[in-house]
Amino acid sequence: MDREKRKGDQPVPDRLEDVLNEMQMRALHQLERFGWQLRFVRRPLFQESVAVVLSAEGDKIGILEDDGRINMEPDIKLRE
């Protein structure tokens, strides 16, 4: 039996500034102009948060890197 791993955490925090740095916030605002959206933020234990963005069409995902770049070939597995 699969169990929910988030334990009540929201997929996107209410205050993005708490998990995204200034460069990531700038990049996110630029991406939003093209319809991209922050889909969720992974917060693995003892590791940096990982911000995952989704294209307007919903067919591409990317990782918002610490320096504001978008990693379009992320090494990430998504649940369906």
PDB file of N, CA, C and O in Angstrom:
ATOM      1  N   MET A   1       0.842  -1.180   0.000  1.00  0.00           N
ATOM      2  CA  MET A   1       0.000   0.000   0.000  1.00  0.00           C
ATOM      3  C   MET A   1       0.888   1.243   0.000  1.00  0.00           C
ATOM      4  O   MET A   1       1.816   1.350   0.801  1.00  0.00           O
ATOM      5  N   ASP A   2       0.599   2.171  -0.893  1.00  0.00           N
ATOM      6  CA  ASP A   2       1.343   3.425  -0.954  1.00  0.00           C
ATOM      7  C   ASP A   2       0.808   4.397   0.076  1.00  0.00           C
ATOM      8  O   ASP A   2      -0.400   4.506   0.285  1.00  0.00           O
ATOM      9  N   ARG A   3       1.736   5.109   0.722  1.00  0.00           N
ATOM     10  CA  ARG A   3       1.339   6.123   1.695  1.00  0.00           C
ATOM     11  C   ARG A   3       1.781   7.486   1.202  1.00  0.00           C
ATOM     12  O   ARG A   3       2.785   7.614   0.502  1.00  0.00           O
ATOM     13  N   GLU A   4       1.025   8.495   1.573  1.00  0.00           N
ATOM     14  CA  GLU A   4       1.375   9.876   1.241  1.00  0.00           C
ATOM     15  C   GLU A   4       2.640  10.256   1.990  1.00  0.00           C
ATOM     16  O   GLU A   4       2.746  10.030   3.195  1.00  0.00           O
ATOM     17  N   LYS A   5       3.613  10.844   1.267  1.00  0.00           N
ATOM     18  CA  LYS A   5       4.896  11.177   1.875  1.00  0.00           C
ATOM     19  C   LYS A   5       4.961  12.615   2.368  1.00  0.00           C
ATOM     20  O   LYS A   5       5.829  12.941   3.178  1.00  0.00           O
ATOM     21  N   ARG A   6       4.070  13.484   1.904  1.00  0.00           N
ATOM     22  CA  ARG A   6       4.176  14.900   2.244  1.00  0.00           C
ATOM     23  C   ARG A   6       3.797  15.224   3.675  1.00  0.00           C
ATOM     24  O   ARG A   6       4.222  16.250   4.205  1.00  0.00           O
ATOM     25  N   LYS A   7       3.024  14.392   4.299  1.00  0.00           N
ATOM     26  CA  LYS A   7       2.607  14.597   5.695  1.00  0.00           C
ATOM     27  C   LYS A   7       1.955  15.951   5.904  1.00  0.00           C
ATOM     28  O   LYS A   7       2.249  16.641   6.881  1.00  0.00           O
ATOM     29  N   GLY A   8       1.071  16.336   4.990  1.00  0.00           N
ATOM     30  CA  GLY A   8       0.327  17.570   5.157  1.00  0.00           C
ATOM     31  C   GLY A   8       0.979  18.804   4.590  1.00  0.00           C
ATOM     32  O   GLY A   8       0.351  19.862   4.580  1.00  0.00           O
ATOM     33  N   ASP A   9       2.218  18.723   4.113  1.00  0.00           N
ATOM     34  CA  ASP A   9       2.868  19.890   3.507  1.00  0.00           C
ATOM     35  C   ASP A   9       2.196  20.235   2.186  1.00  0.00           C
ATOM     36  O   ASP A   9       1.738  19.353   1.459  1.00  0.00           O
ATOM     37  N   GLN A  10       2.144  21.514   1.888  1.00  0.00           N
ATOM     38  CA  GLN A  10       1.573  21.977   0.634  1.00  0.00           C
ATOM     39  C   GLN A  10       2.591  21.792  -0.489  1.00  0.00           C
ATOM     40  O   GLN A  10       3.790  21.906  -0.236  1.00  0.00           O
ATOM     41  N   PRO A  11       2.148  21.507  -1.747  1.00  0.00           N
ATOM     42  CA  PRO A  11       3.085  21.329  -2.847  1.00  0.00           C
ATOM     43  C   PRO A  11       3.843  22.614  -3.187  1.00  0.00           C
ATOM     44  O   PRO A  11       5.006  22.548  -3.583  1.00  0.00           O
ATOM     45  N   VAL A  12       3.216  23.765  -3.042  1.00  0.00           N
ATOM     46  CA  VAL A  12       3.873  25.054  -3.243  1.00  0.00           C
ATOM     47  C   VAL A  12       3.609  25.887  -1.988  1.00  0.00           C
ATOM     48  O   VAL A  12       2.454  26.142  -1.649  1.00  0.00           O
ATOM     49  N   PRO A  13       4.656  26.307  -1.305  1.00  0.00           N
ATOM     50  CA  PRO A  13       4.460  27.076  -0.070  1.00  0.00           C
ATOM     51  C   PRO A  13       3.762  28.410  -0.325  1.00  0.00           C
ATOM     52  O   PRO A  13       3.842  28.955  -1.426  1.00  0.00           O
ATOM     53  N   ASP A  14       3.087  28.927   0.678  1.00  0.00           N
ATOM     54  CA  ASP A  14       2.423  30.220   0.550  1.00  0.00           C
ATOM     55  C   ASP A  14       3.424  31.346   0.323  1.00  0.00           C
ATOM     56  O   ASP A  14       3.165  32.250  -0.471  1.00  0.00           O
ATOM     57  N   ARG A  15       4.554  31.305   1.003  1.00  0.00           N
ATOM     58  CA  ARG A  15       5.582  32.339   0.851  1.00  0.00           C
ATOM     59  C   ARG A  15       6.769  31.761   0.096  1.00  0.00           C
ATOM     60  O   ARG A  15       7.631  31.103   0.678  1.00  0.00           O
ATOM     61  N   LEU A  16       6.802  32.015  -1.205  1.00  0.00           N
ATOM     62  CA  LEU A  16       7.877  31.480  -2.030  1.00  0.00           C
ATOM     63  C   LEU A  16       9.243  31.986  -1.598  1.00  0.00           C
ATOM     64  O   LEU A  16      10.250  31.302  -1.778  1.00  0.00           O
ATOM     65  N   GLU A  17       9.276  33.178  -1.031  1.00  0.00           N
ATOM     66  CA  GLU A  17      10.543  33.747  -0.578  1.00  0.00           C
ATOM     67  C   GLU A  17      11.203  32.879   0.491  1.00  0.00           C
ATOM     68  O   GLU A  17      12.411  32.971   0.711  1.00  0.00           O
ATOM     69  N   ASP A  18      10.416  32.042   1.149  1.00  0.00           N
ATOM     70  CA  ASP A  18      10.964  31.170   2.183  1.00  0.00           C
ATOM     71  C   ASP A  18      11.784  30.026   1.591  1.00  0.00           C
ATOM     72  O   ASP A  18      12.626  29.454   2.284  1.00  0.00           O
ATOM     73  N   VAL A  19      11.553  29.681   0.319  1.00  0.00           N
ATOM     74  CA  VAL A  19      12.266  28.557  -0.288  1.00  0.00           C
ATOM     75  C   VAL A  19      13.056  28.936  -1.539  1.00  0.00           C
ATOM     76  O   VAL A  19      13.989  28.223  -1.907  1.00  0.00           O
ATOM     77  N   LEU A  20      12.705  30.043  -2.203  1.00  0.00           N
ATOM     78  CA  LEU A  20      13.409  30.466  -3.412  1.00  0.00           C
ATOM     79  C   LEU A  20      14.286  31.672  -3.111  1.00  0.00           C
ATOM     80  O   LEU A  20      13.899  32.554  -2.345  1.00  0.00           O
ATOM     81  N   ASN A  21      15.458  31.706  -3.711  1.00  0.00           N
ATOM     82  CA  ASN A  21      16.318  32.868  -3.525  1.00  0.00           C
ATOM     83  C   ASN A  21      15.925  33.963  -4.532  1.00  0.00           C
ATOM     84  O   ASN A  21      15.022  33.771  -5.346  1.00  0.00           O
ATOM     85  N   GLU A  22      16.605  35.093  -4.465  1.00  0.00           N
ATOM     86  CA  GLU A  22      16.254  36.236  -5.307  1.00  0.00           C
ATOM     87  C   GLU A  22      16.393  35.921  -6.797  1.00  0.00           C
ATOM     88  O   GLU A  22      15.539  36.308  -7.595  1.00  0.00           O
ATOM     89  N   MET A  23      17.457  35.224  -7.173  1.00  0.00           N
ATOM     90  CA  MET A  23      17.660  34.894  -8.589  1.00  0.00           C
ATOM     91  C   MET A  23      16.585  33.934  -9.093  1.00  0.00           C
ATOM     92  O   MET A  23      16.131  34.056 -10.231  1.00  0.00           O
ATOM     93  N   GLN A  24      16.180  32.993  -8.268  1.00  0.00           N
ATOM     94  CA  GLN A  24      15.115  32.072  -8.651  1.00  0.00           C
ATOM     95  C   GLN A  24      13.785  32.816  -8.788  1.00  0.00           C
ATOM     96  O   GLN A  24      13.004  32.539  -9.698  1.00  0.00           O
ATOM     97  N   MET A  25      13.535  33.753  -7.886  1.00  0.00           N
ATOM     98  CA  MET A  25      12.292  34.532  -7.953  1.00  0.00           C
ATOM     99  C   MET A  25      12.240  35.350  -9.240  1.00  0.00           C
ATOM    100  O   MET A  25      11.199  35.411  -9.894  1.00  0.00           O
ATOM    101  N   ARG A  26      13.357  35.979  -9.606  1.00  0.00           N
ATOM    102  CA  ARG A  26      13.404  36.748 -10.858  1.00  0.00           C
ATOM    103  C   ARG A  26      13.139  35.855 -12.061  1.00  0.00           C
ATOM    104  O   ARG A  26      12.359  36.204 -12.946  1.00  0.00           O
ATOM    105  N   ALA A  27      13.795  34.705 -12.084  1.00  0.00           N
ATOM    106  CA  ALA A  27      13.615  33.769 -13.195  1.00  0.00           C
ATOM    107  C   ALA A  27      12.174  33.280 -13.264  1.00  0.00           C
ATOM    108  O   ALA A  27      11.609  33.155 -14.351  1.00  0.00           O
ATOM    109  N   LEU A  28      11.586  33.007 -12.119  1.00  0.00           N
ATOM    110  CA  LEU A  28      10.199  32.541 -12.091  1.00  0.00           C
ATOM    111  C   LEU A  28       9.263  33.600 -12.662  1.00  0.00           C
ATOM    112  O   LEU A  28       8.361  33.272 -13.434  1.00  0.00           O
ATOM    113  N   HIS A  29       9.462  34.860 -12.296  1.00  0.00           N
ATOM    114  CA  HIS A  29       8.612  35.933 -12.827  1.00  0.00           C
ATOM    115  C   HIS A  29       8.749  36.034 -14.340  1.00  0.00           C
ATOM    116  O   HIS A  29       7.761  36.284 -15.031  1.00  0.00           O
ATOM    117  N   GLN A  30       9.955  35.845 -14.866  1.00  0.00           N
ATOM    118  CA  GLN A  30      10.160  35.856 -16.315  1.00  0.00           C
ATOM    119  C   GLN A  30       9.448  34.673 -16.973  1.00  0.00           C
ATOM    120  O   GLN A  30       8.804  34.830 -18.010  1.00  0.00           O
ATOM    121  N   LEU A  31       9.564  33.503 -16.374  1.00  0.00           N
ATOM    122  CA  LEU A  31       8.916  32.314 -16.920  1.00  0.00           C
ATOM    123  C   LEU A  31       7.397  32.454 -16.932  1.00  0.00           C
ATOM    124  O   LEU A  31       6.732  32.002 -17.864  1.00  0.00           O
ATOM    125  N   GLU A  32       6.859  33.076 -15.902  1.00  0.00           N
ATOM    126  CA  GLU A  32       5.405  33.235 -15.806  1.00  0.00           C
ATOM    127  C   GLU A  32       4.859  34.064 -16.965  1.00  0.00           C
ATOM    128  O   GLU A  32       3.701  33.900 -17.350  1.00  0.00           O
ATOM    129  N   ARG A  33       5.673  34.942 -17.518  1.00  0.00           N
ATOM    130  CA  ARG A  33       5.249  35.725 -18.686  1.00  0.00           C
ATOM    131  C   ARG A  33       4.983  34.834 -19.893  1.00  0.00           C
ATOM    132  O   ARG A  33       4.213  35.198 -20.782  1.00  0.00           O
ATOM    133  N   PHE A  34       5.619  33.671 -19.921  1.00  0.00           N
ATOM    134  CA  PHE A  34       5.445  32.722 -21.023  1.00  0.00           C
ATOM    135  C   PHE A  34       4.519  31.567 -20.650  1.00  0.00           C
ATOM    136  O   PHE A  34       4.440  30.568 -21.364  1.00  0.00           O
ATOM    137  N   GLY A  35       3.825  31.713 -19.534  1.00  0.00           N
ATOM    138  CA  GLY A  35       2.842  30.714 -19.139  1.00  0.00           C
ATOM    139  C   GLY A  35       3.353  29.600 -18.248  1.00  0.00           C
ATOM    140  O   GLY A  35       2.575  28.745 -17.825  1.00  0.00           O
ATOM    141  N   TRP A  36       4.649  29.591 -17.954  1.00  0.00           N
ATOM    142  CA  TRP A  36       5.180  28.574 -17.064  1.00  0.00           C
ATOM    143  C   TRP A  36       4.707  28.856 -15.646  1.00  0.00           C
ATOM    144  O   TRP A  36       4.393  29.995 -15.299  1.00  0.00           O
ATOM    145  N   GLN A  37       4.661  27.816 -14.836  1.00  0.00           N
ATOM    146  CA  GLN A  37       4.261  27.997 -13.448  1.00  0.00           C
ATOM    147  C   GLN A  37       5.084  27.103 -12.532  1.00  0.00           C
ATOM    148  O   GLN A  37       5.560  26.037 -12.923  1.00  0.00           O
ATOM    149  N   LEU A  38       5.231  27.572 -11.312  1.00  0.00           N
ATOM    150  CA  LEU A  38       5.882  26.758 -10.294  1.00  0.00           C
ATOM    151  C   LEU A  38       4.893  25.672  -9.914  1.00  0.00           C
ATOM    152  O   LEU A  38       3.806  25.958  -9.413  1.00  0.00           O
ATOM    153  N   ARG A  39       5.272  24.432 -10.153  1.00  0.00           N
ATOM    154  CA  ARG A  39       4.355  23.316  -9.917  1.00  0.00           C
ATOM    155  C   ARG A  39       4.436  22.819  -8.475  1.00  0.00           C
ATOM    156  O   ARG A  39       3.417  22.650  -7.804  1.00  0.00           O
ATOM    157  N   PHE A  40       5.674  22.587  -8.009  1.00  0.00           N
ATOM    158  CA  PHE A  40       5.855  22.169  -6.622  1.00  0.00           C
ATOM    159  C   PHE A  40       7.294  22.389  -6.208  1.00  0.00           C
ATOM    160  O   PHE A  40       8.170  22.627  -7.039  1.00  0.00           O
ATOM    161  N   VAL A  41       7.519  22.308  -4.923  1.00  0.00           N
ATOM    162  CA  VAL A  41       8.862  22.430  -4.365  1.00  0.00           C
ATOM    163  C   VAL A  41       9.129  21.176  -3.542  1.00  0.00           C
ATOM    164  O   VAL A  41       8.423  20.881  -2.578  1.00  0.00           O
ATOM    165  N   ARG A  42      10.153  20.454  -3.942  1.00  0.00           N
ATOM    166  CA  ARG A  42      10.557  19.287  -3.160  1.00  0.00           C
ATOM    167  C   ARG A  42      11.506  19.751  -2.074  1.00  0.00           C
ATOM    168  O   ARG A  42      12.410  20.552  -2.315  1.00  0.00           O
ATOM    169  N   ARG A  43      11.286  19.237  -0.880  1.00  0.00           N
ATOM    170  CA  ARG A  43      12.136  19.600   0.251  1.00  0.00           C
ATOM    171  C   ARG A  43      12.690  18.340   0.907  1.00  0.00           C
ATOM    172  O   ARG A  43      12.240  17.933   1.977  1.00  0.00           O
ATOM    173  N   PRO A  44      13.685  17.723   0.241  1.00  0.00           N
ATOM    174  CA  PRO A  44      14.258  16.502   0.813  1.00  0.00           C
ATOM    175  C   PRO A  44      15.039  16.801   2.097  1.00  0.00           C
ATOM    176  O   PRO A  44      15.624  17.874   2.250  1.00  0.00           O
ATOM    177  N   LEU A  45      15.035  15.846   2.999  1.00  0.00           N
ATOM    178  CA  LEU A  45      15.755  16.014   4.258  1.00  0.00           C
ATOM    179  C   LEU A  45      17.240  16.228   4.009  1.00  0.00           C
ATOM    180  O   LEU A  45      17.845  15.537   3.189  1.00  0.00           O
ATOM    181  N   PHE A  46      17.817  17.178   4.713  1.00  0.00           N
ATOM    182  CA  PHE A  46      19.251  17.460   4.689  1.00  0.00           C
ATOM    183  C   PHE A  46      19.775  17.871   3.314  1.00  0.00           C
ATOM    184  O   PHE A  46      20.975  17.773   3.056  1.00  0.00           O
ATOM    185  N   GLN A  47      18.882  18.332   2.426  1.00  0.00           N
ATOM    186  CA  GLN A  47      19.279  18.775   1.094  1.00  0.00           C
ATOM    187  C   GLN A  47      18.575  20.086   0.776  1.00  0.00           C
ATOM    188  O   GLN A  47      17.608  20.465   1.436  1.00  0.00           O
ATOM    189  N   GLU A  48      19.073  20.765  -0.237  1.00  0.00           N
ATOM    190  CA  GLU A  48      18.456  22.009  -0.680  1.00  0.00           C
ATOM    191  C   GLU A  48      17.088  21.718  -1.308  1.00  0.00           C
ATOM    192  O   GLU A  48      16.857  20.633  -1.841  1.00  0.00           O
ATOM    193  N   SER A  49      16.194  22.694  -1.237  1.00  0.00           N
ATOM    194  CA  SER A  49      14.887  22.569  -1.879  1.00  0.00           C
ATOM    195  C   SER A  49      15.059  22.545  -3.385  1.00  0.00           C
ATOM    196  O   SER A  49      16.006  23.121  -3.920  1.00  0.00           O
ATOM    197  N   VAL A  50      14.135  21.872  -4.071  1.00  0.00           N
ATOM    198  CA  VAL A  50      14.161  21.762  -5.526  1.00  0.00           C
ATOM    199  C   VAL A  50      12.839  22.317  -6.052  1.00  0.00           C
ATOM    200  O   VAL A  50      11.769  21.778  -5.770  1.00  0.00           O
ATOM    201  N   ALA A  51      12.931  23.411  -6.825  1.00  0.00           N
ATOM    202  CA  ALA A  51      11.742  24.046  -7.396  1.00  0.00           C
ATOM    203  C   ALA A  51      11.497  23.482  -8.795  1.00  0.00           C
ATOM    204  O   ALA A  51      12.371  23.556  -9.658  1.00  0.00           O
ATOM    205  N   VAL A  52      10.321  22.925  -9.014  1.00  0.00           N
ATOM    206  CA  VAL A  52       9.973  22.312 -10.298  1.00  0.00           C
ATOM    207  C   VAL A  52       8.946  23.193 -10.996  1.00  0.00           C
ATOM    208  O   VAL A  52       7.907  23.526 -10.426  1.00  0.00           O
ATOM    209  N   VAL A  53       9.251  23.568 -12.245  1.00  0.00           N
ATOM    210  CA  VAL A  53       8.349  24.401 -13.040  1.00  0.00           C
ATOM    211  C   VAL A  53       7.777  23.583 -14.185  1.00  0.00           C
ATOM    212  O   VAL A  53       8.398  22.628 -14.652  1.00  0.00           O
ATOM    213  N   LEU A  54       6.583  23.967 -14.632  1.00  0.00           N
ATOM    214  CA  LEU A  54       5.857  23.264 -15.679  1.00  0.00           C
ATOM    215  C   LEU A  54       5.494  24.244 -16.777  1.00  0.00           C
ATOM    216  O   LEU A  54       5.065  25.363 -16.498  1.00  0.00           O
ATOM    217  N   SER A  55       5.664  23.826 -18.032  1.00  0.00           N
ATOM    218  CA  SER A  55       5.353  24.690 -19.173  1.00  0.00           C
ATOM    219  C   SER A  55       3.852  24.939 -19.262  1.00  0.00           C
ATOM    220  O   SER A  55       3.051  24.217 -18.669  1.00  0.00           O
ATOM    221  N   ALA A  56       3.491  25.969 -20.010  1.00  0.00           N
ATOM    222  CA  ALA A  56       2.078  26.329 -20.181  1.00  0.00           C
ATOM    223  C   ALA A  56       1.288  25.177 -20.794  1.00  0.00           C
ATOM    224  O   ALA A  56       0.124  24.966 -20.454  1.00  0.00           O
ATOM    225  N   GLU A  57       1.927  24.429 -21.703  1.00  0.00           N
ATOM    226  CA  GLU A  57       1.259  23.305 -22.357  1.00  0.00           C
ATOM    227  C   GLU A  57       1.215  22.066 -21.474  1.00  0.00           C
ATOM    228  O   GLU A  57       0.475  21.122 -21.751  1.00  0.00           O
ATOM    229  N   GLY A  58       2.009  22.074 -20.415  1.00  0.00           N
ATOM    230  CA  GLY A  58       2.047  20.944 -19.499  1.00  0.00           C
ATOM    231  C   GLY A  58       2.866  19.772 -20.006  1.00  0.00           C
ATOM    232  O   GLY A  58       2.780  18.669 -19.467  1.00  0.00           O
ATOM    233  N   ASP A  59       3.669  20.011 -21.053  1.00  0.00           N
ATOM    234  CA  ASP A  59       4.430  18.909 -21.632  1.00  0.00           C
ATOM    235  C   ASP A  59       5.915  18.940 -21.298  1.00  0.00           C
ATOM    236  O   ASP A  59       6.642  18.010 -21.645  1.00  0.00           O
ATOM    237  N   LYS A  60       6.377  19.996 -20.630  1.00  0.00           N
ATOM    238  CA  LYS A  60       7.787  20.110 -20.273  1.00  0.00           C
ATOM    239  C   LYS A  60       7.914  20.495 -18.810  1.00  0.00           C
ATOM    240  O   LYS A  60       7.133  21.287 -18.283  1.00  0.00           O
ATOM    241  N   ILE A  61       8.921  19.913 -18.166  1.00  0.00           N
ATOM    242  CA  ILE A  61       9.226  20.302 -16.792  1.00  0.00           C
ATOM    243  C   ILE A  61      10.673  20.767 -16.735  1.00  0.00           C
ATOM    244  O   ILE A  61      11.488  20.424 -17.591  1.00  0.00           O
ATOM    245  N   GLY A  62      10.966  21.533 -15.733  1.00  0.00           N
ATOM    246  CA  GLY A  62      12.327  21.991 -15.536  1.00  0.00           C
ATOM    247  C   GLY A  62      12.570  22.243 -14.063  1.00  0.00           C
ATOM    248  O   GLY A  62      11.638  22.399 -13.274  1.00  0.00           O
ATOM    249  N   ILE A  63      13.834  22.277 -13.714  1.00  0.00           N
ATOM    250  CA  ILE A  63      14.246  22.589 -12.351  1.00  0.00           C
ATOM    251  C   ILE A  63      14.771  24.018 -12.357  1.00  0.00           C
ATOM    252  O   ILE A  63      15.601  24.378 -13.192  1.00  0.00           O
ATOM    253  N   LEU A  64      14.294  24.814 -11.441  1.00  0.00           N
ATOM    254  CA  LEU A  64      14.765  26.184 -11.288  1.00  0.00           C
ATOM    255  C   LEU A  64      16.015  26.146 -10.417  1.00  0.00           C
ATOM    256  O   LEU A  64      15.934  25.984  -9.200  1.00  0.00           O
ATOM    257  N   GLU A  65      17.177  26.299 -11.061  1.00  0.00           N
ATOM    258  CA  GLU A  65      18.455  26.193 -10.355  1.00  0.00           C
ATOM    259  C   GLU A  65      18.683  27.412  -9.461  1.00  0.00           C
ATOM    260  O   GLU A  65      18.010  28.432  -9.612  1.00  0.00           O
ATOM    261  N   ASP A  66      19.626  27.305  -8.535  1.00  0.00           N
ATOM    262  CA  ASP A  66      19.917  28.377  -7.583  1.00  0.00           C
ATOM    263  C   ASP A  66      20.332  29.678  -8.260  1.00  0.00           C
ATOM    264  O   ASP A  66      20.075  30.762  -7.735  1.00  0.00           O
ATOM    265  N   ASP A  67      20.972  29.577  -9.424  1.00  0.00           N
ATOM    266  CA  ASP A  67      21.431  30.780 -10.131  1.00  0.00           C
ATOM    267  C   ASP A  67      20.384  31.323 -11.098  1.00  0.00           C
ATOM    268  O   ASP A  67      20.674  32.248 -11.857  1.00  0.00           O
ATOM    269  N   GLY A  68      19.168  30.767 -11.086  1.00  0.00           N
ATOM    270  CA  GLY A  68      18.086  31.251 -11.934  1.00  0.00           C
ATOM    271  C   GLY A  68      17.969  30.546 -13.269  1.00  0.00           C
ATOM    272  O   GLY A  68      17.008  30.774 -14.004  1.00  0.00           O
ATOM    273  N   ARG A  69      18.931  29.691 -13.599  1.00  0.00           N
ATOM    274  CA  ARG A  69      18.833  28.936 -14.856  1.00  0.00           C
ATOM    275  C   ARG A  69      17.757  27.864 -14.731  1.00  0.00           C
ATOM    276  O   ARG A  69      17.405  27.426 -13.635  1.00  0.00           O
ATOM    277  N   ILE A  70      17.244  27.455 -15.901  1.00  0.00           N
ATOM    278  CA  ILE A  70      16.259  26.375 -15.950  1.00  0.00           C
ATOM    279  C   ILE A  70      16.957  25.125 -16.469  1.00  0.00           C
ATOM    280  O   ILE A  70      17.511  25.132 -17.568  1.00  0.00           O
ATOM    281  N   ASN A  71      16.933  24.080 -15.703  1.00  0.00           N
ATOM    282  CA  ASN A  71      17.497  22.797 -16.115  1.00  0.00           C
ATOM    283  C   ASN A  71      16.370  22.017 -16.790  1.00  0.00           C
ATOM    284  O   ASN A  71      15.465  21.510 -16.128  1.00  0.00           O
ATOM    285  N   MET A  72      16.441  21.930 -18.112  1.00  0.00           N
ATOM    286  CA  MET A  72      15.390  21.263 -18.877  1.00  0.00           C
ATOM    287  C   MET A  72      15.599  19.758 -18.992  1.00  0.00           C
ATOM    288  O   MET A  72      14.769  19.060 -19.574  1.00  0.00           O
ATOM    289  N   GLU A  73      16.695  19.256 -18.444  1.00  0.00           N
ATOM    290  CA  GLU A  73      16.954  17.823 -18.429  1.00  0.00           C
ATOM    291  C   GLU A  73      17.160  17.372 -16.986  1.00  0.00           C
ATOM    292  O   GLU A  73      18.221  16.866 -16.621  1.00  0.00           O
ATOM    293  N   PRO A  74      16.122  17.567 -16.175  1.00  0.00           N
ATOM    294  CA  PRO A  74      16.286  17.265 -14.748  1.00  0.00           C
ATOM    295  C   PRO A  74      16.357  15.768 -14.483  1.00  0.00           C
ATOM    296  O   PRO A  74      15.740  14.959 -15.176  1.00  0.00           O
ATOM    297  N   ASP A  75      17.114  15.436 -13.478  1.00  0.00           N
ATOM    298  CA  ASP A  75      17.207  14.051 -13.014  1.00  0.00           C
ATOM    299  C   ASP A  75      16.200  13.901 -11.877  1.00  0.00           C
ATOM    300  O   ASP A  75      16.561  13.809 -10.704  1.00  0.00           O
ATOM    301  N   ILE A  76      14.929  13.879 -12.264  1.00  0.00           N
ATOM    302  CA  ILE A  76      13.863  13.856 -11.270  1.00  0.00           C
ATOM    303  C   ILE A  76      12.764  12.914 -11.764  1.00  0.00           C
ATOM    304  O   ILE A  76      12.456  12.865 -12.954  1.00  0.00           O
ATOM    305  N   LYS A  77      12.195  12.185 -10.841  1.00  0.00           N
ATOM    306  CA  LYS A  77      11.099  11.272 -11.179  1.00  0.00           C
ATOM    307  C   LYS A  77       9.825  11.843 -10.577  1.00  0.00           C
ATOM    308  O   LYS A  77       9.792  12.223  -9.406  1.00  0.00           O
ATOM    309  N   LEU A  78       8.780  11.898 -11.389  1.00  0.00           N
ATOM    310  CA  LEU A  78       7.503  12.428 -10.928  1.00  0.00           C
ATOM    311  C   LEU A  78       6.516  11.301 -10.677  1.00  0.00           C
ATOM    312  O   LEU A  78       6.496  10.298 -11.390  1.00  0.00           O
ATOM    313  N   ARG A  79       5.713  11.483  -9.665  1.00  0.00           N
ATOM    314  CA  ARG A  79       4.620  10.535  -9.411  1.00  0.00           C
ATOM    315  C   ARG A  79       3.481  10.849 -10.351  1.00  0.00           C
ATOM    316  O   ARG A  79       3.295  12.000 -10.746  1.00  0.00           O
ATOM    317  N   GLU A  80       2.742   9.870 -10.701  1.00  0.00           N
ATOM    318  CA  GLU A  80       1.584  10.099 -11.585  1.00  0.00           C
ATOM    319  C   GLU A  80       0.321  10.152 -10.803  1.00  0.00           C
ATOM    320  O   GLU A  80      -0.752  10.337 -11.377  1.00  0.00           O
TER     321      GLU A  80
END
